[in-house]
Amino acid sequence: YTAAELGYFRGIGGNAVVDASPIGLRGDVAVLREASERADVHVITATGLYTAAARPAAYDGWTEQQQVELFTRELTDGIDGTDVRAGILKCALSVSTPDAPLPDVELTTLRACAKGSDKIHVDDNGQAIAAETGVSVHLHTAFPMTGEHIDQGLALFLDEVGLPADRIVMMHMDSHLRSWDSRAAYLGSIDTVKSIDTSAIERVLDRGVTIGFDCWGTEVDLLPQDDDRLKGLIHLIRTGYDGQIVLGHDVTQKAQGVSYGGTGFTWFHQLITRAFAQLGISDESYRRMTVDNPARVLAH
């Protein structure tokens, strides 16, 4: 199945896929390598830990240093006894309600990823004193997080630890084009107009990091729809941010694959290139977001 889905991506010109599934969500990396070789598509796999509610119990109570050591082993030596090495670090922030604080356990993992990513040497007070270029850190964000939650995560990376901005990818930022409760408000009154707001996203971009517009084709009701994503993406391109955006899919289930009647890894290419052609947006912008920016982010 995985080889077939990668093959469909290969068929539209795709050469590499980032599997951002960290420890606990990640599949068998030996099987993933076999699928990659069969489809002739590079696959970049991840190390790291996910949200507090979705990580294996075996990692409960792990310190920042324990996590740094684990992630470093998977980056340099290999994963689960194989010689397959991770190519990115993945961590996550989550809240149950918009006014809930970010979980301390997730903030600990953010610090571990930041320090493991750039091989940052720290002094006795935990402050970064030097850094060498390392792998990028990809941070999951999701409803019902607010802009303040996102800003807090970014401040930890950039201000507290000193991770360079070009090593950070804020994932799923297209999820924040509308507030999490906007659908109910829109359906509740004929007079309510549905629109989007890119101000929180632009605040993130203005800190120099890369963002993911990577939920194309999602069927989650609370999330913006593809036209919302297109509208936001086009505005950001016209504003000059296409050098800081990467595109992708949040494919997590077999039913989403082409093999089972879905669109797999092929949908954003079909959707976006048609829209760009209609609106006169250059091929260079599309290449920047699908080739140049990912190559920059993934280099280490």
Sequence and secondary structure as in RCSB ss.txt:
>XXXX:A:sequence
YTAAELGYFRGIGGNAVVDASPIGLRGDVAVLREASERADVHVITATGLYTAAARPAAYDGWTEQQQVELFTREL
TDGIDGTDVRAGILKCALSVSTPDAPLPDVELTTLRACAKGSDKIHVDDNGQAIAAETGVSVHLHTAFPMTGEHI
DQGLALFLDEVGLPADRIVMMHMDSHLRSWDSRAAYLGSIDTVKSIDTSAIERVLDRGVTIGFDCWGTEVDLLPQ
DDDRLKGLIHLIRTGYDGQIVLGHDVTQKAQGVSYGGTGFTWFHQLITRAFAQLGISDESYRRMTVDNPARVLAH
>XXXX:A:secstr
 HHHHHHHHHHTT  EEE    BTT   HHHHHHHHHHHT EEE EEEB  GGGS GGGTT  HHHHHHHHHHHH
HT STTSS    EEEEE   SSTTS   HHHHHHHHHHHHHHTT EE TTS EEE      EEEE  TT  HHHH
HHHHHIIIIII   GGGEEETTGGGGSS TTHHHHHHH TT       HHHHHHHTTT EEEE  TT   TTS  
HHHHHHHHHHHHHHT GGGEEE     SGGGSGGGTS TT HHHHHHHHHHHHHT  HHHHHIIIIIHHHHHH  
